[in-house]
């Protein structure tokens, strides 16, 4: 689901882990949005996790190649010129998803590059100039909003609607199920969604847990002790919520009694010790603390340099 926009965002998300970004400003998200994702890289770069992760990324050819390519296209100094990334949409239809990139880029250069493309088009929607082009067989649209923001979608009207919201001309998101989490400065990442069971109906996932979810939000931050992940999920009924708690406790218990010499299983067991889950009615609240040394061990395990030759 949303594969096209996520693929487009991946190199930008990688760069965002290096640079100054902004906390999520709900007033920039259209009122009809059913999901939102945001990354605040400024907060991330201050963490111990980033200090452990950065050297590994620099050893990744795909990461360094992505940075080089984006610098050529945008005529900007990456990572310094990238400030923030937000994704949102009025449904889980990938064609309606919108990507907003806040960056100091050469807008005139981008407009020129687009205009010489054979597939280029331009139209005005509610006073906003929306540019069109075809990228790898996909029709794409984009616009330049105030505050050095680049807005991209597969639907021209969604680009214009997002630009209206960014300009304060349209109402912004006020759904408590989406904005009930912590979005203040210091929160590294924020994700929220409503009507989540529709993902299963659209065959975007076969996960039975998601089929029982109604809405939820997740946030991630870090202090001197380590990373802290929080979540608040509303399920279809109280029984489902209680079963989720039982499942989590069962997994933790099973791993704690595992006598295997598998270091990966032992590491997961240690990590789950910091996970607590409680329920109130149909809601499940999650809080997961991951000490910095454990994070370092996970990163080392995932590093190609640590794999057997």
C-alpha positions in Angstrom: 0.0 0.0 0.0 1.2 3.5 -0.8 4.2 1.8 -2.5 4.7 4.4 -5.1 4.9 7.3 -2.6 6.9 5.3 -0.1 9.5 4.4 -2.8 9.7 8.1 -3.7 10.2 9.0 -0.1 12.8 6.4 0.8 15.9 8.3 -0.3 14.5 11.4 1.2 13.8 9.7 4.5 17.4 8.4 4.5 18.6 11.9 4.1 16.3 13.2 6.7 18.1 11.1 9.2 21.1 13.4 8.7 19.6 16.8 8.8 17.5 19.5 10.5 13.8 18.8 10.4 10.7 20.1 12.2 8.2 18.7 14.6 4.9 17.7 13.0 2.7 20.7 12.6 -0.9 19.3 12.4 -2.0 22.6 10.9 -0.2 21.6 7.7 -2.2 18.4 7.3 -5.6 18.6 5.5 -8.7 17.9 7.6 -9.9 14.9 5.5 -6.7 12.9 6.2 -7.1 9.4 7.5 -3.4 8.7 8.1 -0.2 10.7 8.6 3.5 9.9 8.9 6.2 12.4 9.9 9.9 12.3 10.6 11.7 14.9 12.6 15.4 14.3 11.8 16.6 17.2 13.9 15.5 15.3 17.0 17.0 12.1 15.6 20.5 13.5 15.0 20.7 14.4 18.7 20.2 10.8 19.8 22.7 8.1 20.8 20.9 5.8 18.3 21.9 8.1 15.4 25.5 8.1 16.6 25.4 4.3 16.3 23.5 4.2 13.1 25.3 6.9 11.0 28.6 5.0 10.4 26.6 2.0 9.1 24.6 4.2 6.7 27.8 5.7 5.4 29.0 2.2 4.5 25.8 1.6 2.5 26.4 2.2 -1.3 22.6 2.7 -1.9 22.5 5.4 0.8 25.5 7.3 -0.6 24.3 6.9 -4.2 20.9 8.2 -3.2 22.5 11.3 -1.6 24.6 12.0 -4.7 21.7 11.7 -7.1 19.4 14.0 -5.0 22.1 16.6 -4.9 22.3 16.6 -8.7 18.6 16.9 -9.2 17.8 19.5 -6.5 21.0 21.5 -6.7 20.9 21.5 -2.9 23.4 20.6 -0.2 22.1 17.4 1.2 21.8 16.7 4.0 22.0 20.3 5.2 19.2 21.7 3.0 16.6 19.1 3.9 14.3 20.0 6.8 11.3 17.7 7.1 9.2 15.0 5.5 5.4 14.4 6.0 3.1 11.9 4.3 -0.7 11.8 4.5 -3.8 10.9 2.7 -7.7 10.9 2.8 -7.7 7.2 2.3 -5.4 4.3 1.7 -5.5 4.7 -2.0 -1.9 5.3 -3.1 -3.0 7.7 -5.8 -4.4 10.1 -3.2 -1.4 10.1 -0.9 0.6 13.3 -0.6 4.3 13.8 0.2 5.4 17.1 1.5 9.2 17.8 1.6 10.5 20.8 3.4 13.9 21.7 1.8 16.0 24.6 0.6 16.1 23.6 -3.1 16.5 25.6 -6.3 12.9 25.8 -7.3 13.6 27.4 -10.6 16.0 24.7 -11.5 13.4 22.0 -10.7 10.8 23.9 -12.8 13.2 24.0 -15.7 14.0 20.3 -15.5 10.3 19.5 -15.5 9.4 21.8 -18.3 11.9 20.2 -20.7 10.3 16.8 -20.1 8.1 15.6 -23.0 5.4 14.6 -20.6 5.3 18.0 -18.8 2.1 19.8 -18.2 0.9 22.7 -16.0 -2.5 23.7 -14.7 -3.9 26.1 -12.2 -6.2 24.7 -9.5 -7.8 27.1 -6.9 -5.0 29.6 -7.6 -2.2 27.0 -7.2 0.2 26.1 -10.1 0.4 22.4 -10.3 3.1 20.8 -12.5 2.6 17.4 -14.1 5.1 14.8 -15.4 5.4 11.1 -16.0 7.9 9.2 -13.9 8.6 5.5 -14.8 5.1 5.2 -16.3 3.3 6.9 -13.4 1.6 10.3 -13.8 2.9 12.6 -11.0 2.0 16.1 -10.0 3.8 18.6 -7.8 3.7 22.1 -6.6 5.8 24.6 -4.6 4.3 26.0 -1.4 5.4 28.7 0.9 8.1 27.8 3.4 10.2 26.0 0.8 7.9 23.0 0.7 7.6 20.7 -2.3 4.2 18.9 -2.5 4.0 15.7 -4.6 1.1 13.3 -5.4 -0.4 11.2 -8.2 -3.5 13.4 -8.1 -3.4 17.0 -9.1 -6.4 18.0 -6.9 -4.6 16.5 -3.8 -1.6 18.6 -4.5 -3.7 21.8 -4.7 -5.6 20.8 -1.6 -2.4 20.3 0.4 -1.1 23.6 -0.8 -4.3 25.4 0.3 -3.9 23.8 3.8 -0.2 24.8 4.0 -1.2 28.4 3.0 -3.9 28.5 5.8 -6.7 28.6 3.2 -8.3 25.3 4.2 -9.2 23.5 7.4 -6.5 21.3 9.0 -6.7 17.9 10.8 -8.5 17.9 14.1 -9.4 14.2 14.4 -8.6 13.2 18.0 -7.8 9.6 17.0 -5.0 10.9 14.8 -3.7 13.9 16.8 -4.1 12.5 20.3 -0.4 11.5 20.5 2.6 13.5 21.4 3.8 15.6 18.4 5.9 18.2 20.2 9.6 18.9 19.6 11.8 16.0 20.5 9.5 13.4 19.1 11.6 11.7 16.4 8.7 10.1 14.4 5.0 10.1 14.5 2.5 7.8 12.8 -1.3 7.7 13.1 -4.2 6.2 11.2 -8.0 5.7 11.4 -10.2 3.2 9.6 -7.2 0.9 9.7 -9.3 -2.3 9.0 -9.9 -1.0 5.5 -6.3 -1.9 4.7 -7.4 -5.6 4.9 -10.5 -4.9 2.8 -8.2 -3.4 0.1 -6.0 -6.5 0.3 -3.1 -4.2 1.4 -2.3 -6.6 4.2 -3.4 -10.0 5.4 -2.5 -9.3 9.0 -5.4 -10.5 11.3 -4.4 -8.0 14.0 -4.8 -5.0 11.6 -8.2 -6.3 10.6 -9.4 -5.7 14.2 -7.8 -2.3 14.5 -10.0 0.8 14.3 -7.4 3.6 14.8 -4.2 4.3 16.5 -1.1 6.4 16.9 2.6 5.7 17.6 5.5 8.0 18.5 9.2 7.5 19.1 11.6 9.6 21.1 14.9 9.1 23.0 16.5 10.3 26.2 19.8 9.5 27.9 18.6 6.0 28.9 17.5 5.0 25.4 14.6 5.0 23.0 11.0 5.2 24.0 8.2 4.0 21.8 4.6 4.8 22.7 1.4 3.6 21.1 -2.4 3.9 21.6 -4.5 1.5 19.6 -8.3 1.2 19.5 -9.6 -2.3 18.6 -13.0 -3.6 17.5 -14.1 -4.7 21.0 -12.8 -5.2 24.5 -12.2 -9.0 24.0 -9.8 -8.3 21.1 -7.9 -5.7 23.2 -7.6 -8.2 26.1 -6.4 -11.0 23.7 -3.7 -8.6 22.4 -2.4 -8.1 25.9 -2.4 -11.9 26.5 -0.5 -12.5 23.3 2.2 -10.0 24.2 2.6 -11.5 27.6 2.7 -15.0 26.1 5.4 -14.1 23.7 7.5 -12.4 26.4 7.1 -15.5 28.6 8.0 -17.9 25.9 11.2 -16.1 25.0 12.2 -15.7 28.6 12.2 -19.5 29.0 14.0 -20.2 25.7 17.1 -22.2 26.4 18.3 -21.8 22.8 21.9 -20.6 22.2 20.5 -18.3 19.5 21.9 -14.8 20.3 19.2 -13.2 18.2 16.4 -14.8 20.3 18.2 -13.8 23.5 18.5 -10.2 22.2 14.8 -10.1 21.4 13.9 -11.4 24.8 16.0 -8.7 26.4 14.4 -6.0 24.3 10.9 -7.2 25.2 11.6 -6.9 28.9 11.1 -3.1 28.4 7.7 -3.5 26.8 4.6 -2.9 28.8 1.0 -3.1 27.5 -2.2 -2.2 29.3 -5.8 -2.2 28.3 -8.8 0.0 29.1 -12.0 -1.0 27.3 -11.2 -1.4 23.5 -7.9 0.6 23.9 -4.4 -0.9 24.2 -1.6 1.4 25.4 1.9 0.4 24.7 5.2 1.7 26.1 8.5 0.2 25.1 11.8 1.4 26.4 15.0 0.2 24.6 18.3 0.9 26.4 21.0 2.3 24.1 23.3 -0.7 24.5 20.5 -3.0 23.2 19.9 -0.7 20.2 23.6 -0.9 19.5 23.5 -4.7 19.5 20.5 -4.7 17.1 22.4 -2.3 14.7 25.5 -4.5 14.8 23.4 -7.6 14.0 21.8 -5.9 11.0 25.1 -4.6 9.7 26.4 -6.4 6.6 29.9 -6.2 8.0 29.0 -8.5 10.9 27.6 -11.2 8.7 29.7 -14.4 8.0 31.8 -14.3 4.9 
